[in-house]
Amino acid sequence: MPRPVHVAVLDHTAEPGGAELALVRVLEGLDPHRVTPVVVLFADGPLAARVRALGHEVVVVPLAGDVLGAGRATGPAAALHPRRVLAGASFLRRLVATLRRLDVDVVHTTSLKADLAGALAAPLARRPLVWHVHDRLAPDYLPARTARLLQSLARRVPHTVVANSEATAATLPGARRLTVVHPGLAPEQVAPAARTRQPAGPPVVVMVGRISPTKGQLVLVRAARRVADARPDVCVRIVGDPAFGADDYAEQVRAEVRALSLQDHVELVGFRPDPRHELDRASVAVHAATVPEPFGQVVTEAMAAGVPVVATRGGGVDEIVRTDADAATGLLVRPGDPDALAAAVLDVLDDPERALARAARAHADVTRRFLAAASAEGLTRVWEQAARSTPHLAPHPVPHPARSRR
């Protein structure tokens, strides 16, 4: 029997974002007879603890804070600052040495910063590189020059490019061996059965996700004024913290709550490590992104919990939510339109029978199409193919202590 493929999964952050939570679910679903992963992080943090709790090895190769903290708006010119170049060169040497020491078969990167680091480190370590792209490489989502650079690299450097949706894949023209692997749901995220009734008490509208202009919390607050006027007992709960320098936007959201006199209706409740309790109490889950999402994990999570969903059109969400008249699984509205969002939320609240019928179809649909086991299988096949097609080229490999070579 062939030995398992030894995969180094690189991520620049140890904070639990969408890609990181998807990674944890994939790690839970891997077959140890086929894959032995080691997670290489550029900082220590909660993700490292979660991966270690699953029994997997974690190695931290620290990256300088000013490089690590650069947001998506940082373009190529800023990356060429001498201090960043020097810090990056030192980091690259340590990363290559780590990959050689670990003696991995495949290098898999799962964030944009990790993609760039892997594009340099994997060839130097003489290992095939798999890019797992969780962001649409489009000018409405990234700076145009950054998107073009990443698209060019995707055509030339990785052995295989994995996209998290068809929408993301569409922004990777000519990428090498492009394949789509959707993020999957863990078994504990799936309710045993669809809802037969809405939660008791006043209606609760829940939005889960990091607070950011692209996520649309401000749109939801403006929609909430109209919803509260029609349903004075409604409660809107915004779950999440600001990220990527979005503290000013979070304050803008709070100011809008005050300006629209919604203090009795809208609450910013902060980050919740497990949002299932919030979804369980929700009458409707809202996704209000102002730009097309690469995928939309919060949408599949709400559907798996049996919650009626209102979401904005575009990107990966269009692959999740079905809108055929007799088979609809949710309601889709135009991005950035508070009135359309409010009308859809009121549709759910005012017609719970139809909303629950959509939610039941959604529960059945997402649990068929978006499970973590399928994601793990898809990635395992990619890694096995990469390992088979590219032999080890390192001149003096150091055997991994947990296994022997054949």
N, C-alpha and C positions, 0 to 999 in steps of 0.2 A: 504494500500500500504506500503511495507517495506520502512524503512527510508534509505537514501543513505548510502553507505559504506564510512566511513571516513578514508582516506588514508594519511599517512605521507610519502612523497617522499623525500628521503635523497640523497644529492649530496655533495661531498666534495668541489666543486669549484663553484664560481659564475661567472666564465668567460664563454663566449659563445662558447664552443666546439661543436663537432658533436652531442654527446649524449645530451647535454644541449639544443641545438636547436631542436632536435627531441622531447625532453620533452615539450618545449614550444608549439610545434604543437599539441602534445597529449592533453595538458591542454586546448588548444583552442577548441578541438573537443569533450570534455567530456560532457556527459548528466548530468546536475546538479541534476536531479531527481534520478540518480543512484550512483553518486560519488560526494563527497565533499573533495577535496584535500587540504592539507597544505604542503608547500614545506619547508623542513628543510635543511638549508645550513650550511656548516662549515666555511664560510667566506662571507662577504658582497661584492656586486659588481653588474655588469650590469645585470646578470641573475635575481637577486632579483628584480630590477626595472621592468624588462620585465614581470615577473610573477605577481607582484603587479598591473601592468597596465592591466592585464587580469581580475583583481578583485579577485585574490586568495590570501590567507594568506601566508606570508613568515615569518619564524622564523630563526634567525641566532644563532647557537651555536658555538662560535669561537673555532677553533683548532689551537694549537701553530704553528707558521709559519714554523719551521724546520721540523715538522711532515707533515704539509700540503704540503710543497714544495718538499718533497721527490719524485723523479721521478720513472718511471717504473723500472729502473735498480736497485733500492734499494731493496735488498733482506731481508729475515727474520732476519738475524743476525744484520743488521744495525737498524732494527726496535726495537731491544732489547737494544739499548743504554739507560742507566739509565735515562737520561734527557727526552728521548722520552717516556719511560715507565711511568714516573711520569706525564708528560703532558697528555699522553693518558688516564691514570687512572682518572685524574681530568675531562677531557673531557667526558669520559664515564659516570661518575656520573651525569654530567649536561645533557647529552643527554638522559639518562634513565629518569631523572626527567622531562625533557621536553615532552617526549613521554607519560608519565603517565599523565602529566597535560593536554595535548591535548586530551587525551582519544580517541586515534585512534583505528580503527578496524584492520588495516593492516599496516605494515611497508614495504615500497618499496624502494630498494636501486638501484641507477642508475650509479654508478662508482665503480671502484675496491676498492678505499679507503672507500667509503661508504659501500660496501659489507662487508668489514672486521669490520667496526664499527657496522653495523647492526647485524652481526653474534653474537656480544656480547650484544648489547643493546636490541634487540628485545626479546630474551628469558628473560632477566632481567625485561623488561617491560611487559612480558607475553602477547606478541602480535605475530601473525603469520608474518613470514618474506618472502618477495618475492625479489629474486635477479633478476635484469635486467642487463644481461652481454652484454656489447658492445665491448668487447675485446676478441680476440681469445686467449685461455689459452694454448698457444703452445710455445715451446722454441725459435722459430724464431720471436716471438712477445714479449715475456716476459722472464725474467730469469727462468731457468728450475725449480729451487726450489720453486719460487713464483707460477709458473703455477701448480706444483704438490700440493702445499698447498691449493690453491683455488679450484682445482678439488676435493680434499678430502673434503673440507668444503661443496662444492656444493652437495655432495652425502649425507651429514649428517645434515646440519643445516637449510637451507631454507625450507619453506613449498613448494614453487614452484620456479623453475628457468626459466626465460625467456631469450632466446637468440635472438640477432638481425638478425641472418641469420642461414641458415643450416650449413654454414662454421663454425660459432662460436659454434653452437650446437655440431658439430663433435668433438670439443675439450673439451666437458663436458661429458665424458662417465659416465653413471650411475647417472647423476644428477637427483634430485628429481622432478617429474612431469614436465619434460623438455618440453617447448613449444617454438615455434618460432613466434615472432611478428616483422615484418620488420618495420624500420622507414618509416614514411609516409610523403607525400608532402602536404603542405597547398594549398588551392585553388589559392592563389595569386602567387604561384610558377609555376603554370601550364599555359602555353600559350593557348589562346583561340583556336588556330588551328596550325597545322604544318606549317613550312615554305614552301614557294613556290620558294623562291630565297635566295641566300646568301646576306649578307649585302654589300652595295656598298663600293667601295674603295679598298685599298690594303688588302690582307688577314691578319686576326688577329687570332693568336693561343693563347688560354687562358688556364691557369692552376690555379685552385682555391683550397686552402687548406693550413693548417699550414706548415711552412717551417721546414722540418725534414728529416733526412736521409731515413726514411721509406717511405716518400712521393715521393721521386725521382726527386726533382727539378734539381739536378746535371745531372741526365740522360737527362732531357729535354734540358738543356743548351747544352749538347754535341750533342744531336740530332739537335738542332737549327742551328748548323754550316752547316750541310748538307742541311737542309731545305733552309737556306738563300742562299747557293750557287746555288740552283736550282731556287729559287724564291727570287730575291734580294729585292723585295718590302715587304717581310713578316715582321710582327711585332709579337713578342712573349711577352705576359704579364703574369707575375707570381704574383698571388694575394694571399697575406697571410703574416703573421708574424711568426718568430720563436717561438717555445714553447717547454716546457720540457727541457730547457737548450740547445737548438739547435742554439744559437747565433754563435758559431764557424762554424757550418755547413752553416749558412746563409752567413757568410763571405767567406767561401770556394766557394759557388755558385757565389757570386759577383766576386771573383778572377778568376773563370773559364770564366765568361763573358768577363773579360778583356783579359785573356790569349788567348781566341779564337777570339778576335777582334769583339765581337758581341755587342758592346755598342750601335750601331745604330739599332739593331734588337731586343734586349732583355731588358725588363724593369721589375725590381722588384717594384711593385706598393704599397706593404704593405697591411694591413688588410682593408677589405671593409665590413661593417656590413651587407650590402645587395648586394650580387654579381650579382643580376639579370641584372644590367646595363652592367657589364662586359660580361655576357653571351649573351646579346642581340647583342653586336657588334662582337661576335666571329664567325669566319668561322669554327672553330673546337675547341672542348674542349678536353683537354688531362688529363688523369689520368695516372700517371707514377709510382705508388707505387712499391717499390723494394721487399716487402714481401706481402703475401696475406692479403688483407684487411678484417676486420671483416664484413663490409658491402660495403660501397662506396656511401655515400649520394651525393657526388658531381657528381657522374655519373647519378643518377636518376634526380638530379636537372637540369643538362645540357640537358638530354633527354626531360624532361618536358618543357623546354624552346625551344625545337625544334632544338637544336644545334647538328650537327654531332659529334660523340664521338669516340675517340681513347683511349683505356684503356689497362692496363696490366692484364694478366690472373691471376687467383687465388683468393681464398676466396670468399667473398660475391659477387664480381664483376661477377663471372661466373653465379650467379643466376639472375643477372640483364640483362646482355648483351646476346642476342641470336645470334648465329653464323651460323645457318642453311643457306645454300646457297641462298634459295629463300625467307628467312624470317629474314635475318640478321638485327639487330638493332644497330650495331656498329662494329668497328674493334678491335680485341684483339691481343696483341703482347706479346712476352716474357718479363718478368720483367728484368730490368737492362740492356737492349739492345738498345743503342742509335740508331744504324743503323736500326733496325726493327721499332723503334718508328718514326724515320724520314721518312721511306718508307711509313708507314701508314698515317702520316700527309700529305705527298705529294699526296698520293692516293686520299684523301679527296679534296685537293686543285685543283688537276688536273682533277678530274672527279666529278664536283659538282652535276650533275644530279643523279648519283648513290648514292652519299653521302646524298643528300636530300631525296631520296627514303628510305634509311636506317633510317634517322632521323624521317621521317613521321611514319614509323612502330614503332620506339622507343617511340615517343610521344604517340601513341595510346596504346602501351603496358604498359608503366609505369603509365599512368593515370588510367589504369584498375587495376593494381596490387599493386601500392604503394601510397595509399592515407592516409592522417593523420586520416581521419574518421575511416578507417579500423584498424589502429593502436590503436586508442582510444577504439574501441569496443573490440579488442582482450585483451587489458590490463584490461578493465572493467570486462570482464568475469573472468579473473584470480583473480582479487581482490574480486569479489563477491563469487567465489568458496572458496577462502582462508578464508574470513570472515565467511562463513557458516560452514566450516569444523572445525574451531577452535574457541570455545567460549571464551569470555572474561574471563581471569583468575585473573586479578588484584584484590587484596583483597579489596582495597578501591578506586575504580575509581572515578575520578573527572569529572563531566559532562562537555562536551565541551559547551562553552557559546552560540554557534550558533545553537544548536539543543538540544532536550531533548530525554531521553531514553524511550523506550517502554518496 
